[in-house]
Amino acid sequence: MTLQVKIAQGLKAVPAAAWDACAITRDKASVGDEDPFNPFVTHAFLSALEDAGCVGAKTGWAPLHVLVEDDAGALLGAAPCYLKSHSMGEYVFDHAWADAYARAGGHYYPKLQVSVPFTPVNGPRLLTPEGPHAETIRAHLIAGLRAVRDQTGASSIHATFLQERDLNALTSQGFLRRDDQQFHWFNEGYRSFEDFLAALASRKRKVIRRERRDALADGISIEWVTGSDITETHWDAFFAFYMDTGARKWGRPYLNRRFFSLIGERMAEQILLVMAKRNGRHIAGAINFVGDRRLYGRNWGCIEEHPFLHFEVCYYQAMEFAIAKGLDRVEAGAQGEHKLARGYRPVITSSAHDIADPSLRKAVKSYLDQERMYVSEAADELSAATPFRHREED
């Protein structure tokens, strides 16, 4: 079989069915502990970012997706790749590397980013179904990424929030490993939220019950909205929440109003909106995406401040939904040690980095060796601080 590597400057050039055949596998045996359906690498999600103008040359996220085809032109593998002119919206921070390289007289930008823009969620990045040629296809994708780096004059390649399979493929080809951590909630076969609370130390149960009670004390009600029940009115309300939070956190939110309409059209069945209402109007909300095994919490916002409402809408409601639907895990985004007290556990996330300049590569490698040790030690300490009962407790 002859393989050829091509570049697509946008997903309009790639049929949705062909892309998704590479990105999605529902053969659970082939993905181990991973989610067979990751909504963020689907053609629907990534093309919505492009069609809404959230990514593109004007935003510093120019699509340069790497494709591997057979000699008949059939798509066998793909990597969502972007030529970046900055380091915003990635959640794996390399600003210090860019600054140091600039002080040494180098040009860090442009760089290549292999990721889902604005989405700190683990998932496949070297997209190809498992099979007899999978390793060969992944090797061609990696070679293609390096060829794009050379042709564009990019300083480096950054593949972020990797599943173990892709991490191993990239590090075996000389990429540098970087570790960080998030906090995920694991459904240990709970039959109800009270069943989950029973696994916690007594004082922790009391705190969570009080938080949930206080969150709804001002006549606030909560609703789950998904599928065809999601309307443009819901999106109008949620976008107002998102803009308020985004403006305070980042100065300029990454997503625009059109993006939410597009994903509502293209993947409503994979979306859960948790909406809080008071006095007949929506005052807060969180958007979640539903996989086969996991619930992915992404954005939240509010137009009224109420104690503990953030925890209720973003964390406790997500946990209740996961229990109700039999999902294994809730991933609630980047950072946030405050999640630990609410039953979320530390989880290591990994990325891989290929840097062309030998001097910069050497300096980054030394830094990453030390950083990985710190992240591992911190995860061990945090794991010991979870709110779950110890064996000696009732």
Buried (B, 14 or more C-beta within 10 A) or exposed (E): EEBEBBBBBBBEEBEEEBBBBBBBBEEEEBBEEBBBBBBBBBBBBBBBBBBBEBBBEEBBBBBBBBBBBBEEEEBBBBBBBBBBBBBBBBBBEBEEBBEBBEEEEBEBBBBBBBBBBBBBBBBBBBBBBEEEBBBBBBBBBBBBBBEBBEEBEBBBBBBBBBBEBBBBBBBEBEBBBBBBBBBBBBBEEBEEBEEBBEBBBEEBBEBBEEBBEBBBEEEBEBBBBBEEEBEEEBBEBBBBBBBBBBEEEEEEBBBBBBBBBBBBEBBBEBBBBBBBBBEEEBBBBBBBBBBBBBBBBBBBBBBBEBEBBBBBBBBBBBBBBBBEEEBBBBBBBBEBEEBBBBBBBBBEBBBBBBBBBEEBBEBBEEBBEEBBEEBEEBBEEBEEEBBEBEEEEE
